[in-house]
Amino acid sequence: FVSQYRSLISLDLSKNKFSKFPIQISKFSTLKKLSLVQNRIAFLQKSDMNQLENYQRDKHINFELLLNDNNFVCNCDSIDFVRWLQETKVTLDKNRNYSCVYIDNSKKTTVYAYTHLEFIESKCLSKIWLTITIILVVVFLLLFTASSLAYKYRITLHFWYLHIRRKYRHYTALEGDSNEYKYNAFVAYCNE
């Protein structure tokens, strides 16, 4: 569409297999209508929604977006999209009420999801806390196991620490005059 960025008024991309918003609408100058009917779009990304809002505002065009018969979801990932559908100034088809798969995998509408947005957010928040709790428990168990093993094998670990330190430090002469010492000493012991 590069040659038509300044002249195209209506664009029909319906009955394709788009799963994401397929164009960068900010490149168009006079586009008034975009049809994405019967695609596989689950929800619009925040960047796509911002792009549509900015286009409508900057071009002073009453922009119309057709989204009927897509595979919309009304879950944790699409909260912003469900809110945007009801609050945007972009003209939408089907009275802004599309079919979607709700958070409990039942068929609902986007208007229903919008009116129950607090419920979706609370479900999402509980999932976040559950994930954080599981991560913290796993980290605690790993730290506890590591510290228990370190305590149990502390003598062996200390031995290996001294062994590695000896490897890298090599021989260090005692301070002072080496002639003032009468004897040399070396201590060897078994790890067990």
Phi and psi in degrees as a GROMACS rama.xvg file:
@    title "Ramachandran Plot"
@    xaxis  label "Phi"
@    yaxis  label "Psi"
@TYPE xy
-55.8345  -42.4928  VAL-2
-70.733  -13.8032  SER-3
-112.047  12.8359  GLN-4
-57.1372  -32.0749  TYR-5
-98.9756  -4.85059  ARG-6
-123.692  -19.5818  SER-7
-68.9924  131.176  LEU-8
-106.374  -37.977  ILE-9
-133.513  139.976  SER-10
-134.515  122.233  LEU-11
-108.596  107.268  ASP-12
-114.001  29.3508  LEU-13
-76.3124  161.63  SER-14
58.386  42.3671  LYS-15
-113.17  -165.241  ASN-16
-120.758  35.1815  LYS-17
-67.0659  130.378  PHE-18
-105.935  -10.2102  SER-19
-132.603  165.564  LYS-20
-61.6275  119.952  PHE-21
-85.2905  -13.3195  PRO-22
-128.894  163.879  ILE-23
-102.117  98.7639  GLN-24
-69.3147  -21.1505  ILE-25
-65.2181  -17.5257  SER-26
-76.2431  -20.7628  LYS-27
-82.5195  153.71  PHE-28
-110.33  -34.5597  SER-29
-124.138  10.5645  THR-30
-65.9017  124.858  LEU-31
-112.552  -19.9202  LYS-32
-143.366  131.702  LYS-33
-131.019  124.282  LEU-34
-107.582  121.165  SER-35
-120.198  32.4924  LEU-36
-66.9541  142.068  VAL-37
56.6271  56.2916  GLN-38
-117.381  -164.275  ASN-39
-118.738  35.5344  ARG-40
-76.7055  125.669  ILE-41
-85.7262  -40.4311  ALA-42
-169.942  162.138  PHE-43
-89.6656  141.846  LEU-44
-71.5499  159.956  GLN-45
-58.9437  -38.8297  LYS-46
-63.795  -37.6634  SER-47
-67.1536  -42.4931  ASP-48
-64.153  -42.6656  MET-49
-62.7123  -39.8862  ASN-50
-61.4464  -43.1255  GLN-51
-66.6916  -42.2625  LEU-52
-62.1765  -46.5022  GLU-53
-64.1772  -39.2846  ASN-54
-61.5837  -48.1734  TYR-55
-61.2031  -42.9009  GLN-56
-70.9433  -46.4873  ARG-57
-74.1605  -35.8932  ASP-58
-88.9212  -9.47393  LYS-59
54.4899  44.1914  HIS-60
-115.186  136.886  ILE-61
-80.1864  90.2628  ASN-62
-82.8022  137.118  PHE-63
-116.627  129.711  GLU-64
-121.795  124.15  LEU-65
-104.564  119.888  LEU-66
-125.34  11.4033  LEU-67
-62.4998  151.467  ASN-68
60.2777  46.5354  ASP-69
-109.337  170.45  ASN-70
-93.419  60.2795  ASN-71
-67.6499  146.804  PHE-72
-120.206  145.15  VAL-73
-119.568  81.2556  CYS-74
-140.097  -162.176  ASN-75
-60.4839  -36.2557  CYS-76
-73.1635  -24.1944  ASP-77
-111.334  18.7307  SER-78
-57.5674  -46.6833  ILE-79
-62.9928  -37.9354  ASP-80
-66.6619  -44.6227  PHE-81
-61.1605  -41.3259  VAL-82
-66.0309  -43.4881  ARG-83
-61.834  -40.2157  TRP-84
-55.2621  -37.3488  LEU-85
-89.4412  -21.2177  GLN-86
-108.9  -8.4833  GLU-87
-74.4597  157.054  THR-88
-92.244  -6.31765  LYS-89
-67.4845  135.784  VAL-90
-75.9089  126.614  THR-91
-118.946  153.122  LEU-92
-81.1406  175.405  ASP-93
53.7027  29.768  LYS-94
56.2354  32.6683  ASN-95
63.7674  19.5564  ARG-96
-120.768  96.198  ASN-97
-109.571  155.609  TYR-98
-72.785  141.412  SER-99
-150.038  158.76  CYS-100
-87.8716  116.556  VAL-101
-75.7224  171.748  TYR-102
-61.2484  -25.1161  ILE-103
-96.8599  17.3113  ASP-104
68.2845  16.0771  ASN-105
-92.9374  163.716  SER-106
-86.487  122.396  LYS-107
-134.814  -171.569  LYS-108
-115.365  162.695  THR-109
-68.2742  -29.3032  THR-110
-66.9969  -42.7613  VAL-111
-59.7732  -45.2751  TYR-112
-62.695  -38.9135  ALA-113
-64.321  -41.0372  TYR-114
-72.0254  -20.2301  THR-115
-112.945  31.8832  HIS-116
-63.754  -34.4452  LEU-117
-63.5215  -36.8708  GLU-118
-64.8158  -45.0774  PHE-119
-61.8587  -45.3291  ILE-120
-62.4092  -39.0252  GLU-121
-67.0926  -38.5181  SER-122
-62.9966  -42.5209  LYS-123
-66.654  -39.5074  CYS-124
-64.4845  -39.7361  LEU-125
-67.0356  -33.6279  SER-126
-65.7716  -39.2455  LYS-127
-64.0145  -45.902  ILE-128
-65.8293  -35.9041  TRP-129
-63.4686  -43.9496  LEU-130
-62.3765  -45.1108  THR-131
-62.7521  -42.8059  ILE-132
-61.8737  -45.1176  THR-133
-61.8676  -43.4245  ILE-134
-62.0812  -44.3761  ILE-135
-64.7981  -40.1436  LEU-136
-64.368  -43.8211  VAL-137
-63.0964  -43.5671  VAL-138
-62.6535  -43.3441  VAL-139
-61.6104  -44.7481  PHE-140
-62.9108  -40.3191  LEU-141
-64.0568  -44.548  LEU-142
-64.4483  -42.0215  LEU-143
-63.1435  -44.7716  PHE-144
-63.6536  -44.4058  THR-145
-63.9212  -42.8251  ALA-146
-69.3913  -35.3943  SER-147
-63.7457  -44.9834  SER-148
-64.4337  -39.9427  LEU-149
-63.4532  -39.2968  ALA-150
-68.6458  -42.7853  TYR-151
-63.7612  -40.7044  LYS-152
-106.035  32.0887  TYR-153
-62.4422  -37.1994  ARG-154
-68.57  -42.9856  ILE-155
-63.7546  -43.3446  THR-156
-63.8715  -40.5706  LEU-157
-63.6204  -40.6815  HIS-158
-59.6487  -48.3462  PHE-159
-65.9682  -34.9899  TRP-160
-60.5369  -47.8983  TYR-161
-65.6625  -37.8444  LEU-162
-62.698  -45.7683  HIS-163
-68.4128  -40.0185  ILE-164
-62.6654  -39.6323  ARG-165
-63.4086  -38.1733  ARG-166
-60.5216  -39.9164  LYS-167
-92.6588  -22.2847  TYR-168
-89.7481  -25.8656  ARG-169
57.6729  -161.579  HIS-170
-77.761  135.384  TYR-171
-123.246  124.196  THR-172
-70.7477  145.963  ALA-173
-69.9754  150.638  LEU-174
-74.8291  151.566  GLU-175
98.2764  -172.618  GLY-176
-80.1935  124.473  ASP-177
-69.5295  -15.5403  SER-178
-76.3569  -17.3292  ASN-179
-79.1393  -11.5728  GLU-180
-94.9035  133.597  TYR-181
-85.0235  -36.4319  LYS-182
-125.125  155.461  TYR-183
-105.012  153.276  ASN-184
-137.509  148.024  ALA-185
-141.463  129.029  PHE-186
-109.527  126.604  VAL-187
-125.247  143.283  ALA-188
-149.435  160.872  TYR-189
-90.4651  141.2  CYS-190
-60.4396  -39.9449  ASN-191
